[in-house]
Amino acid sequence: MITRLENPADVAAIHDVTISAFKGHPHSDQTEHLIVDRLRQAGTLSISLIAEVDGDVVGHIAFSPVALSDGSKDWFGLGPVSVLPAFQGQGIGGALIRRGLDMLRHQAAAGCVVMGDPDFYQKFGFRNDPQFALKDCAPQYFLVQPLSSNPASGIVTFHPAFYAGVDQ
Ligand SMILES: CC(C)(COP(=O)(O)OP(=O)(O)OC[C@H]1O[C@@H](n2cnc3c(N)ncnc32)[C@H](O)[C@@H]1OP(=O)(O)O)[C@@H](O)C(=O)NCCC(=O)NCCS
């Protein structure tokens, strides 16, 4: 298994992997593939990594900029992250998350946030932090990982690509 940045030839496979990963997922509206497409179209897919096995795309992770109400810059949101069902539980999702976080550190990102299963994301250094909040998200499912010593706090807003077509 290798991880690498996406290239234009991967776009259709990323679409398919994302649909397959979230199919039937209880906390999904099965539109995550559209979020990835919209982020790419908006030029805000800051990091898009794929996992490849024998030349096939089996996993994908996206990172995109988020806004903080205190004006802090260089914060990013993790997601969606997807691994084909047949390849889950083999360390691929974890490898994508770690590599993505490493890339954020190398580009001097200030921090990263994620919405999802706390038991899963705590494995990768994310923590609940009452100094941060995400609208319409229960606090236990919103996790934060500072990547610099710059103080930050406030309401976090993901890129509009996450909300297109959703009544707010
Ligand atoms: C979530 C997902 C990306 C994880 O990818 P994966 O390749 O299966 O994960 P890994 O094998 O790298 O697992 C990494 C660690 O997380 C654990 N883990 C995996 N899924 C977990 C879950 N749902 N809850 C808690 N822990 C989980 C693994 O046991 C492993 O722990 P370990 O390192 O202590 O052994 C993948 O299961 C997936 O695509 N799921 C459907 C889409 C989804 O839910 N995306 C995330 C939305 S928030």
The ligand as an ORCA input file, in Angstrom:
! r2SCAN-3c Opt
* xyz 0 1
  C     -13.195      5.301      9.158
  C     -12.277      4.639      8.120
  C     -11.740      5.702      7.170
  C     -11.110      3.999      8.880
  O     -10.242      3.427      7.932
  P      -9.563      1.993      8.241
  O      -8.567      1.748      7.181
  O     -10.658      1.004      8.402
  O      -8.898      2.300      9.655
  P      -7.567      1.650     10.225
  O      -7.531      0.208      9.868
  O      -6.411      2.489      9.802
  O      -7.812      1.831     11.779
  C      -7.060      2.723     12.549
  C      -7.424      2.498     13.981
  O      -8.779      2.909     14.224
  C      -9.547      1.817     14.719
  N     -10.855      1.978     14.125
  C     -11.212      1.768     12.845
  N     -12.514      2.103     12.678
  C     -12.948      2.538     13.894
  C     -14.189      3.008     14.386
  N     -15.267      3.123     13.581
  N     -14.285      3.367     15.687
  C     -13.210      3.274     16.521
  N     -12.002      2.835     16.101
  C     -11.881      2.466     14.811
  C      -8.796      0.592     14.294
  O      -9.085     -0.489     15.171
  C      -7.363      1.043     14.421
  O      -6.976      1.068     15.771
  P      -5.520      0.585     16.211
  O      -4.562      1.459     15.441
  O      -5.503      0.829     17.673
  O      -5.463     -0.838     15.797
  C     -13.010      3.536      7.317
  O     -13.479      2.564      8.213
  C     -14.156      4.049      6.475
  O     -13.978      4.413      5.326
  N     -15.365      4.054      7.058
  C     -16.542      4.539      6.330
  C     -16.491      6.021      6.126
  C     -16.299      6.776      7.438
  O     -16.906      6.455      8.455
  N     -15.441      7.826      7.388
  C     -15.159      8.644      8.561
  C     -16.312      9.552      8.854
  S     -16.071     10.462     10.352
*
